[in-house]
């Protein structure tokens, strides 16, 4: 990130303002239409001081907004080269895709550069985020009934039922209708099937996705549910994180171990630890069962979009709002630009946006989400039983989103993605006993916002909801191996125990006495040594010499696996 002023140079004609979405906190200084004629009469040099913001507009109306760092991000090849005297940056005329596998569109021309100045009065990131949430949710926060026209009917009133409810969990910066209303547009077959299965038992959870963490979202959702509830889930994007937490608490009333809560508190996430404790209290009086769970494009392992600078997310949002909705999206687009300016001011210190931080691949939330559930001798790794159906995708370059695809492939995504979430991340989440089943779609019509419109993925969702067997027709299994291997794969190391008390009585018995630290140790029938995940969560303290109910129950698998295999010849 640049720490000093820099000058940029390009060739253009000054033009009256052609920018309609000027945020309240910014002033449009000048618009420039880029020229291919590099005559001295059209040369423009701008000193990009910290008070200036710039918007690059490309030929297909893709935009990217930010401070002087924009030029390093969008034109990395030029940034890596010689900039010239006094750090003069020559702005290229176009961007070109580095990823030849994503389609035929390779080069997109730069059309306009808009230069803004920040106003003296700054609003603050959280205030702007709250304003954005209120607009995107249209003032409707909480649990709502959904009618046959896929409209929010009324605030949900607690109602007991022996039959499962269908609950929609929307994505980041969106709403129930924003994420799912396309079910009731051109191709209504999936929506009609849902109505025939669930009737009037269809709900949408309107929740704040920027200023509240997924754990706080779940606390508020559980508070709104009746005493006994059966839920089938359909989630989009970040809504899948809320769904994963619902599964955790439905199968393990504590949700997380006290060790995890201590970790949250040590890592400045005390609010989330308090939310977990509040959920525990609620679940003493309530029972929630999660049945079918169709999880669409969830950043279950985080997304690269959130891994570097958080303003990247808002730039993508500007584009995906502007292209389909045009001027209708102007109020939200203006807030996004103001958000970017505030985030740059705060040097990306965005702890006031825990909802976005939860999607950072390195976030504490992603790490604790994958921590074990309730561990026992029957389930030593704390695996979850819920069977999940994942809808995943990879988008090739398309006419409508070509510029955005090129930008993201250059700046953020080096592997398959749907413009928002890395495809590989969509298969992660809770450690489950059973393999993840998934349906993968790929093509120019595939992007993060097309799953509920495209027929192939609509049909896959229908197959998951209608499946009468554990294996869903048309789905594949994402296998990470056995229970031992699925846990080991998180860390890239092996652990576990070896125990054998079965002998034939016809051959000599081998008595193997392990070396120091070579015995598997359990407390109250729950493996602690050697169990790396539990050690990471601080459970090693439970092996204090003064602790009771600690037993040696086998050999450390890492050290004695080969010896054990060899011994099988003699038993």
Secondary structure, DSSP 8 states (H G I E B T S, - for coil): ---S-EEEEEEEEEES-------TTEEEEEEEEE-S---GGGEEEEEE-TTEEEEEEETTS-EEEESTHHHHHHTHHHHHS---GGGEEE--SEEE-S-GGG-S--EEEEEEEEEEEE-S----HHHHHHHHHHHHTTT--EEEEE-TTS-EEEE------SS-EEEEE--TT--HHHHHGGGGSS--HHHHHHHHHHTT-EEEEE--SSSS-HHHHHHHHHHHS-SEEEEEEEEETTHHHHHHHHHHHHH-TT-S-HHHHHHHHHTT-HHHHHHHHHHHHHHTT-EEEEEEEEEES--TT--GGGTS-THHHHHHHHHHHHHHHGGGGHHHHHHHHHHHHHHHHTTT--TT-HHHHTTSTT-HHHHHHTS--S--SSSTT--B---EEEEEEEE---TTTHHHHHHHHHHT-SS-B-SSSBGGGGG-SS-BSS-EEEEEEEETT-STT-TTTSHHHHHHHHHHHH--SSS-TT-EEE---SHHHHHHHHHT----EE------SSS--------TT-EEEEETTEEEET-HHHHHTTGGGGG-TT-SSEEEEEEEHHHHHHHHHHHTTT-
